[in-house]
């Protein structure tokens, strides 16, 4: 069972370590390592943005599974997800993506995924996203729209 809760300052080191995991960096749009000071500044500012959901994913024992966040850029809201190495390959991404979108209340979300990241492409497609084209020669765009009851 997975649980989503808003990120808070106590999560700063876990998120930093996850963000700098070599596999996470490899699949990130910006693959350079993240410096601690820059992460601290970003994290403190980021958790205060209540209009951009940022969730910590845990199991029933409170074990850290990963993070998922939504960042708005103009008219686009982009989802970003990363899982701790111990939790990868268990098929959790699909349910985390779906649960986080439901919890966020967002109606339109997109993901930018490197073409070689087959696992993420598969997870987003299974979660209901559709490939919507290219952002550039390295990134595929996937979109998700939901019709909520009025």
N, CA and C of each residue as an Amber inpcrd file, in Angstrom:
protein
   450
   0.8430000  -1.1790000   0.0000000   0.0000000   0.0000000   0.0000000
   0.8880000   1.2420000   0.0000000   0.5500000   2.2050000  -0.8430000
   1.3020000   3.4540000  -0.8890000   0.4840000   4.5890000  -0.2890000
   1.2060000   5.5370000   0.2670000   0.5870000   6.7260000   0.8450000
   1.3090000   7.9550000   0.3070000   0.5370000   8.9890000   0.0210000
   1.0910000  10.2550000  -0.4380000   0.8270000  11.3090000   0.6230000
   1.8420000  12.0780000   0.9250000   1.6690000  13.1910000   1.8530000
   2.4820000  14.3720000   1.3260000   2.0840000  15.5820000   1.6920000
   2.8490000  16.7430000   1.2450000   4.2870000  16.6930000   1.7750000
   5.2290000  17.0770000   0.9330000   6.6290000  17.1430000   1.3590000
   6.7770000  18.2300000   2.4120000   7.6790000  18.0020000   3.3530000
   7.9710000  19.0200000   4.3630000   9.4800000  19.0730000   4.5840000
   9.9210000  20.0070000   5.3900000  11.3570000  20.2590000   5.5710000
  12.1110000  19.0250000   6.0620000  11.4530000  18.1260000   6.7730000
  12.1270000  16.9140000   7.2600000  12.5070000  15.9610000   6.1220000
  11.9580000  16.1940000   4.9320000  12.2360000  15.3420000   3.7790000
  13.4120000  15.8220000   2.9410000  14.0080000  16.9240000   3.3130000
  15.0080000  17.5730000   2.4640000  16.1720000  16.6460000   2.1060000
  16.7130000  15.9110000   3.0520000  17.8790000  15.0450000   2.7890000
  17.4850000  13.8320000   1.9600000  16.3380000  13.2280000   2.2400000
  15.8910000  12.0670000   1.4560000  15.6960000  12.4400000  -0.0060000
  15.0670000  13.5840000  -0.2400000  14.8220000  14.0310000  -1.6080000
  16.1440000  14.3860000  -2.2910000  17.0600000  14.9890000  -1.5570000
  18.3830000  15.3120000  -2.1020000  19.1210000  14.0440000  -2.5250000
  19.1550000  13.0670000  -1.6350000  19.8460000  11.8040000  -1.9530000
  19.2060000  11.1190000  -3.1610000  17.8870000  11.1090000  -3.2130000
  17.1910000  10.4970000  -4.3430000  17.4850000  11.2540000  -5.6380000
  17.4420000  12.5680000  -5.5780000  17.6860000  13.3840000  -6.7710000
  19.0880000  13.1600000  -7.3270000  20.0380000  12.8490000  -6.4750000
  21.4180000  12.6260000  -6.9100000  21.7540000  11.1670000  -7.1620000
  20.7790000  10.2880000  -7.0380000  20.9910000   8.8910000  -7.3890000
  21.4170000   8.8450000  -8.8620000  22.4500000   8.0760000  -9.2020000
  22.9400000   8.0600000 -10.5840000  21.8700000   7.7240000 -11.6260000
  20.9690000   6.8180000 -11.3180000  19.9190000   6.4410000 -12.2730000
  18.9060000   7.5780000 -12.4470000  18.5930000   8.2710000 -11.3570000
  17.6760000   9.4140000 -11.4330000  18.3130000  10.5280000 -12.2590000
  19.5850000  10.8220000 -12.0070000  20.2790000  11.8650000 -12.7700000
  20.3220000  11.4990000 -14.2550000  20.5760000  10.2330000 -14.5420000
  20.6680000   9.7680000 -15.9350000  19.3800000  10.0470000 -16.7030000
  18.2460000   9.8720000 -16.0560000  16.9600000  10.0250000 -16.7350000
  16.3310000  11.4040000 -16.5710000  16.9790000  12.2790000 -15.8230000
  16.4600000  13.6370000 -15.6230000  16.7490000  14.5000000 -16.8430000
  15.9220000  15.4960000 -17.0540000  16.1280000  16.4140000 -18.1640000
  17.4740000  17.1200000 -18.0140000  17.7830000  17.5520000 -16.7960000
  19.0840000  18.1530000 -16.4910000  19.8520000  17.1220000 -15.6670000
  20.8760000  16.5240000 -16.2540000  21.5130000  15.3680000 -15.6260000
  22.7190000  15.6810000 -14.7540000  23.0890000  16.9460000 -14.6230000
  24.2160000  17.2860000 -13.7650000  23.8550000  17.0380000 -12.2980000
  24.8330000  16.6440000 -11.4720000  24.5760000  16.4620000 -10.0360000
  24.0600000  17.7610000  -9.4100000  23.2780000  17.6070000  -8.3730000
  22.6860000  18.7520000  -7.6730000  23.5260000  19.0440000  -6.4360000
  23.8910000  20.2920000  -6.2540000  24.6780000  20.6940000  -5.0930000
  23.7610000  20.8890000  -3.8890000  24.2610000  20.5410000  -2.6980000
  23.4660000  20.6040000  -1.4720000  22.9110000  22.0090000  -1.2190000
  23.7420000  23.0290000  -1.3420000  23.2780000  24.3960000  -1.0680000
  22.1580000  24.7900000  -2.0260000  22.3110000  24.4750000  -3.2890000
  21.2760000  24.7970000  -4.2690000  19.9960000  24.0200000  -3.9730000
  20.1390000  22.7560000  -3.5800000  18.9770000  21.9390000  -3.2370000
  18.2390000  22.5310000  -2.0380000  18.9720000  22.9470000  -1.0220000
  18.3490000  23.5320000   0.1620000  17.4940000  24.7420000  -0.2120000
  18.0630000  25.6300000  -1.0120000  17.3280000  26.8340000  -1.4170000
  16.0830000  26.4480000  -2.2160000  16.2630000  25.5540000  -3.1870000
  15.1390000  25.1140000  -4.0180000  14.0540000  24.4440000  -3.1690000
  14.4560000  23.5410000  -2.2820000  13.5010000  22.7540000  -1.5110000
  12.6600000  23.6440000  -0.6010000  13.3000000  24.5420000   0.1200000
  12.5670000  25.4330000   1.0330000  11.5510000  26.2600000   0.2540000
  11.9650000  26.7820000  -0.8910000  11.0310000  27.5520000  -1.7240000
   9.9340000  26.6570000  -2.2920000  10.3040000  25.4700000  -2.7170000
   9.3680000  24.5750000  -3.4050000   8.2430000  24.0790000  -2.4940000
   8.5520000  23.7340000  -1.2550000   7.5120000  23.2060000  -0.3590000
   6.5150000  24.2820000   0.0630000   6.8540000  25.5340000  -0.1870000
   5.9330000  26.6210000   0.1340000   4.9430000  26.9140000  -0.9920000
   5.1550000  26.3260000  -2.1570000   4.2710000  26.5530000  -3.3090000
   3.0720000  25.6180000  -3.2200000   2.0290000  26.0710000  -2.5900000
   0.8570000  25.2170000  -2.3770000   0.0700000  24.9460000  -3.6550000
   0.2860000  25.7640000  -4.6910000  -0.4270000  25.5310000  -5.9460000
   0.3000000  24.5340000  -6.8530000   1.4580000  24.0530000  -6.4320000
   2.2430000  23.0510000  -7.1510000   2.4430000  21.8530000  -6.2150000
   1.5490000  20.8740000  -6.2480000   1.6600000  19.7470000  -5.3110000
   3.0160000  19.0440000  -5.3790000   3.5110000  18.6780000  -4.2160000
   4.7960000  17.9820000  -4.0620000   4.5810000  16.9360000  -2.9780000
   4.5700000  15.6740000  -3.3800000   4.2450000  14.5930000  -2.4580000
   5.4350000  13.6850000  -2.1850000   5.4710000  13.2140000  -0.9790000
   6.3910000  12.1480000  -0.5790000   5.5770000  10.8600000  -0.5990000
   6.1640000   9.8300000  -1.1790000   5.5090000   8.5330000  -1.2760000
   6.1260000   7.6180000  -0.2260000   5.2580000   7.0210000   0.5940000
   5.7040000   6.1140000   1.6540000   4.8320000   4.8650000   1.6460000
   5.3030000   3.8390000   2.3420000   4.4620000   2.6570000   2.5400000
   3.7980000   2.7550000   3.9050000   3.0780000   1.7040000   4.2800000
   2.3370000   1.7350000   5.5520000   3.2440000   1.8330000   6.7710000
   4.5230000   1.4940000   6.6200000   5.4810000   1.6000000   7.7270000
   6.1950000   2.9450000   7.7630000   5.8680000   3.8180000   6.8260000
   6.5200000   5.1200000   6.7600000   7.8520000   5.0900000   6.0320000
   8.1560000   3.9720000   5.3480000   9.3990000   3.8860000   4.5890000
   9.3090000   4.7730000   3.3530000  10.3680000   5.4900000   3.0790000
  10.4420000   6.4060000   1.9420000  10.5470000   5.6140000   0.6390000
   9.5470000   5.7760000  -0.2230000   9.5280000   5.1100000  -1.5220000
  10.0220000   6.0610000  -2.6050000   9.6340000   7.3190000  -2.5170000
  10.0510000   8.2740000  -3.5330000   9.3160000   9.5880000  -3.4130000
   9.3040000  10.3090000  -4.5200000   8.6470000  11.6150000  -4.5570000
   7.9580000  11.7800000  -5.8940000   6.9160000  12.5930000  -5.8750000
   6.2290000  12.9850000  -7.1090000   5.7970000  14.4310000  -6.9290000
   6.0480000  15.2120000  -7.9610000   5.6750000  16.6270000  -7.8450000
   5.1360000  17.1260000  -9.1720000   4.4220000  18.2380000  -9.0750000
   3.8170000  18.8890000 -10.2200000   4.3320000  20.3220000 -10.2690000
   4.8370000  20.7150000 -11.4190000   5.3650000  22.0720000 -11.5900000
   4.6400000  22.7380000 -12.7440000   4.1080000  23.9220000 -12.4760000
   3.3960000  24.6690000 -13.5180000   4.3560000  25.6130000 -14.2220000
   4.3090000  25.5480000 -15.5470000   5.0710000  26.4420000 -16.4150000
   4.0900000  26.9920000 -17.4370000   3.6210000  28.2000000 -17.2030000
   2.6140000  28.7670000 -18.0910000   1.3420000  27.9480000 -18.0110000
   0.8840000  27.4450000 -19.1510000  -0.3450000  26.6580000 -19.1990000
  -0.1070000  25.1720000 -18.9620000   1.1470000  24.7730000 -18.8570000
   1.4890000  23.3570000 -18.6780000   1.7670000  23.0230000 -17.2290000
   1.2980000  21.8630000 -16.8070000   1.6740000  21.3170000 -15.5150000
   2.4170000  20.0200000 -15.7920000   3.6610000  19.9590000 -15.3120000
   4.5360000  18.8270000 -15.6050000   4.7020000  17.9840000 -14.3540000
   4.5030000  16.6770000 -14.5160000   4.6890000  15.7300000 -13.4220000
   6.1170000  15.1960000 -13.4610000   6.6790000  15.0020000 -12.2860000
   8.0070000  14.4280000 -12.1310000   7.9310000  13.3910000 -11.0180000
   8.4390000  12.2050000 -11.2910000   8.3980000  11.1320000 -10.2970000
   9.7620000  10.4610000 -10.2400000  10.1750000  10.0940000  -9.0400000
  11.3850000   9.2890000  -8.8790000  11.2130000   8.3890000  -7.6650000
  11.6910000   7.1670000  -7.8110000  11.5870000   6.1640000  -6.7580000
  12.9650000   5.7730000  -6.2540000  13.0430000   5.4810000  -4.9660000
  14.2820000   4.9830000  -4.3780000  14.6430000   3.6500000  -5.0110000
  15.9230000   3.3800000  -5.0800000  16.4100000   2.1820000  -5.7640000
  15.7650000   0.9030000  -5.2220000  15.5140000   0.8300000  -3.9340000
  14.9240000  -0.3720000  -3.3330000  13.4940000  -0.6260000  -3.7850000
  12.8420000   0.3910000  -4.3460000  11.4350000   0.2760000  -4.7190000
  11.2100000   0.2380000  -6.2310000  12.2710000   0.3500000  -6.9900000
  12.1430000   0.3160000  -8.4490000  11.8830000  -1.1070000  -8.9230000
  11.2110000  -1.2050000 -10.0600000  10.9730000  -2.5090000 -10.6690000
   9.8710000  -3.3140000 -10.0130000   9.0920000  -2.7180000  -9.1520000
   7.9990000  -3.4150000  -8.4560000   6.6260000  -3.0660000  -9.0210000
   6.5990000  -2.2690000 -10.0690000   5.3250000  -1.8980000 -10.6780000
   4.5480000  -0.8440000  -9.9100000   5.2170000  -0.0830000  -9.0520000
   4.5380000   0.9250000  -8.2310000   4.2920000   2.2380000  -8.9570000
   5.0690000   2.5200000  -9.9790000   4.9880000   3.8290000 -10.6440000
   3.5900000   4.1470000 -11.1570000   2.9320000   3.1800000 -11.7630000
   1.6070000   3.4230000 -12.3400000   0.6290000   3.8750000 -11.2630000
   0.5710000   3.1540000 -10.1580000  -0.3750000   3.5260000  -9.0990000
   0.0240000   4.8450000  -8.4320000   1.3130000   5.1310000  -8.3390000
   1.7660000   6.3990000  -7.7570000   1.3710000   7.5580000  -8.6620000
   1.5800000   7.3970000  -9.9610000   1.1930000   8.4470000 -10.9130000
  -0.3090000   8.7030000 -10.8220000  -1.0980000   7.6450000 -10.8780000
  -2.5560000   7.7930000 -10.8410000  -3.0250000   8.4030000  -9.5190000
  -2.4970000   7.9080000  -8.4030000  -2.9130000   8.4180000  -7.0910000
  -2.5260000   9.8830000  -6.9110000  -1.3560000  10.2580000  -7.4010000
  -0.9180000  11.6430000  -7.2230000  -1.7540000  12.6060000  -8.0700000
  -2.1270000  12.1880000  -9.2740000  -2.9860000  13.0440000 -10.0980000
  -4.3510000  13.1900000  -9.4350000  -4.8860000  12.0870000  -8.9440000
  -6.1870000  12.1350000  -8.2540000  -6.1200000  13.0560000  -7.0380000
  -5.0800000  12.8890000  -6.2250000  -4.9340000  13.6920000  -5.0090000
  -4.7550000  15.1750000  -5.3410000  -4.0570000  15.4590000  -6.4240000
  -3.7720000  16.8480000  -6.7930000  -5.0140000  17.5930000  -7.2840000
  -5.9610000  16.8420000  -7.8600000  -7.1410000  17.4680000  -8.4400000
  -6.8890000  18.1080000  -9.7920000  -5.7150000  17.9090000 -10.3360000
  -5.3850000  18.4890000 -11.6390000  -6.1350000  17.7720000 -12.7520000
  -6.4710000  18.5100000 -13.7770000  -7.2120000  17.9410000 -14.9000000
  -6.3460000  17.7040000 -16.1240000  -5.2150000  18.3540000 -16.1940000
  -4.3320000  18.2350000 -17.3510000  -2.8920000  18.2050000 -16.8610000
  -2.1810000  17.1650000 -17.2300000  -0.8020000  16.9730000 -16.7810000
   0.0090000  16.4580000 -17.9600000   1.2670000  16.8600000 -18.0290000
   2.1240000  16.2660000 -19.0560000   3.4360000  15.8120000 -18.4110000
   4.1130000  14.9330000 -19.1180000   5.4090000  14.4150000 -18.6770000
   6.3590000  14.4960000 -19.8560000   7.5830000  14.8590000 -19.5800000
   8.6340000  14.8330000 -20.5920000   9.6050000  13.7300000 -20.2130000
   9.7830000  12.7970000 -21.1130000  10.5560000  11.5900000 -20.8150000
  11.5990000  11.3930000 -21.9050000  12.8200000  11.1210000 -21.4900000
  13.8640000  10.8280000 -22.4600000  13.4810000   9.5740000 -23.2290000
  13.7610000   9.6030000 -24.5150000  13.3530000   8.5040000 -25.3880000
  13.8960000   7.1540000 -24.9180000  15.1070000   7.1310000 -24.3840000
  15.7020000   5.8530000 -23.9640000  15.1570000   5.3290000 -22.6310000
  14.3430000   6.1250000 -21.9340000  13.7930000   5.7180000 -20.6400000
  12.5230000   4.8830000 -20.8560000  12.7180000   3.6570000 -21.2510000
  11.5930000   2.7810000 -21.6040000  10.6860000   2.4890000 -20.4120000
  11.2570000   2.3410000 -19.2350000  10.4440000   2.0310000 -18.0540000
   9.4600000   3.1630000 -17.7550000   9.9150000   4.4020000 -17.8140000
   9.0170000   5.5340000 -17.5570000   7.9760000   5.6760000 -18.6520000
   8.3910000   5.5070000 -19.8890000   7.4220000   5.5850000 -20.9880000
   6.3160000   4.5610000 -20.7830000   6.6830000   3.3430000 -20.4450000
   5.7130000   2.2660000 -20.2280000   4.7840000   2.6060000 -19.0540000
   5.3440000   3.0950000 -17.9540000   4.5480000   3.4230000 -16.7630000
   3.5360000   4.5270000 -17.0610000   3.9650000   5.5730000 -17.7460000
   3.0470000   6.6780000 -18.0360000   1.9450000   6.2460000 -18.9970000
   2.2760000   5.4240000 -19.9690000   1.2390000   4.9180000 -20.8730000
   0.2310000   4.0630000 -20.1130000   0.7110000   3.2040000 -19.2210000
  -0.1820000   2.3660000 -18.4070000  -1.0410000   3.2060000 -17.4680000
  -0.5270000   4.3630000 -17.0680000  -1.2590000   5.2440000 -16.1500000
  -2.2970000   6.0960000 -16.8680000  -2.3830000   5.9540000 -18.1920000
  -3.4120000   6.6760000 -18.9320000  -2.9200000   7.8400000 -19.7570000
  -1.6230000   8.0690000 -19.8020000  -1.0670000   9.1370000 -20.6200000
  -1.0140000   8.6790000 -22.0780000  -0.9760000   9.6490000 -22.9610000
  -0.8240000   9.3660000 -24.3860000   0.3690000  10.1520000 -24.8990000
   1.1250000   9.5260000 -25.8030000   2.2460000  10.2550000 -26.3790000
   1.6970000  11.3990000 -27.2110000   2.2390000  12.5880000 -26.9830000
   1.7030000  13.7880000 -27.6180000   2.7370000  14.4910000 -28.4880000
   3.8150000  13.8180000 -28.8280000   4.8090000  14.4200000 -29.7070000
   6.1560000  14.5490000 -29.0610000   6.9590000  15.4360000 -29.6060000
   8.3250000  15.6590000 -29.1560000   8.4810000  17.0600000 -28.6050000
   9.2720000  17.1790000 -27.5490000   9.6620000  18.5160000 -27.1040000
  10.9170000  18.9160000 -27.8780000  11.8120000  17.9730000 -28.0430000
  13.0110000  18.1570000 -28.8600000  13.4820000  16.7740000 -29.2930000
  14.6590000  16.6750000 -29.8380000  15.1030000  15.3890000 -30.3690000
  15.3540000  14.3320000 -29.2960000  15.4190000  14.7140000 -28.0270000
  15.6900000  13.7480000 -26.9600000  14.4980000  13.4770000 -26.0540000
  13.5240000  14.3670000 -26.0450000  12.4150000  14.2450000 -25.0980000
  11.0940000  13.9840000 -25.8000000  10.3880000  12.9830000 -25.3030000
   9.0400000  12.6960000 -25.7690000   8.0590000  13.3490000 -24.8030000
   6.9750000  13.8660000 -25.3270000   5.9510000  14.4840000 -24.4880000
   4.7780000  13.5250000 -24.3770000   4.2990000  13.3350000 -23.1380000
   3.1260000  12.5170000 -22.8600000   2.1230000  13.3930000 -22.1420000
   0.8540000  13.2680000 -22.5110000  -0.1920000  14.1090000 -21.9210000
  -1.2830000  13.2570000 -21.2960000  -1.9190000  13.8190000 -20.2780000
  -3.0130000  13.1620000 -19.5770000  -4.0850000  14.2060000 -19.3200000
  -5.3120000  13.8720000 -19.6670000  -6.4490000  14.7640000 -19.4180000
  -7.5260000  13.9580000 -18.7120000  -8.1740000  14.5770000 -17.7590000
  -9.2430000  13.8920000 -17.0360000 -10.4860000  14.7810000 -17.0530000
 -11.6110000  14.1530000 -17.2400000 -12.8880000  14.8590000 -17.1520000
 -13.4500000  14.6170000 -15.7550000 -13.4730000  15.6250000 -14.9480000
 -14.0110000  15.4860000 -13.5950000 -15.4880000  15.8440000 -13.6190000
 -16.2400000  15.2130000 -12.7430000 -17.6650000  15.5190000 -12.6460000
 -17.8500000  16.9490000 -12.1560000 -18.6920000  17.6630000 -12.8230000
 -18.8930000  19.0820000 -12.4970000 -19.8190000  19.2290000 -11.3130000
